[in-house]
Amino acid sequence: MPTISKTIKYNPSTDKLITLAAGCFWGTEHIYRKYLDDKIIDCKVGYANGNEDLKDASNAISYKRVCKGDTDFAEVLQLSYNPQVISLKELIGFFFRIHDPTTSDSQGPDKGTQYRSGIYTHSDEDYTECLKLKQEWQPKWHNKIVTEVNEIKNFYDAEEYHQLYLDKNPEGYACPTHYLREL
């Protein structure tokens, strides 16, 4: 069983999880909360699908460690949602509109594997649906989408100061590729 956030609000009998990498997690969290806060249950920024050998205490997963570029962890937003309130299709459609899924390992000036575009699913059913949704979005981005779609392998909460970062620091850095596109 893959790791989920230790503190995310999530009821496995009614709610689902999806973990998304869309570049810098500050902007990803901020834009999801800005537009979909009333439809999602909770979200948390963290690190996902990296080298599991790094989980021991001497190589703890941290922002500083991930930014070195050798962990293969992506900066992500893990969302919990009720599919009766918002569908996976809506969440993934929003994902493809709020970042540039055509760049490999970068968003705007942010470069490195931690800034890749990725969808990490928590069930086989969602994996299959996300592959189909990616194909549906290909023509809207002129068939250049490089977003990886994989099942979640691991997830670690980011440090507390990263949670709600742009709410706490309104003048903080926001990646210029994080905005809602009309496609």
C-alpha positions, 0 to 999 in steps of 0.5 A: 500500500502506498503512503498517503499524507499523515494529516490529510482528511480522508475517509477511505469508504467515501473519498478518493485520492489523486496525487498530482505533479505540476511543477512547483507545489506552492503554485499547484496547491494555491491554484487548486484551493483558489478554484476548487476549495469548495469541491475538494475535501483536503490537500497537502503538498509533498514528495512522491514517486522517488527513490525509496532507498532514501527513506532512512533517517540519514537521507530523510526526504526534505525540500533541500534533499529533493532539490539536489536533483538525485532523488527522483521525487516530484513535488506534488499535491495530494488531494482527497475528494468525494467523487459524488461532489467532483469527478476525477475527470474534472480534477484532471481536466483542471490539472491540464489547464493549470500548468504546461504538460508539454515540458519535460522536467520543468515548468517555466524557470523551474528545472529538474525532475522534481518539477515534472508533470505527473499523475499518480493514481491510487487505484487500477481503475483511476490509472486506466481512466487517467490514461484515457483522459491524457489521450483526450487532452492530447489534441488540446495541447497539439499532441505534445503532452509529456505528463507521466501517468503512474500508480503512486509508489510513495508519498511524504508530506513536505515540511510544514512551512511549504503547506499553504505557502502562498497563502502565508507568503502572498508575495512569495514566488509563484511559477509563471506557468500556473494559471487557468488556461482556456483550451 
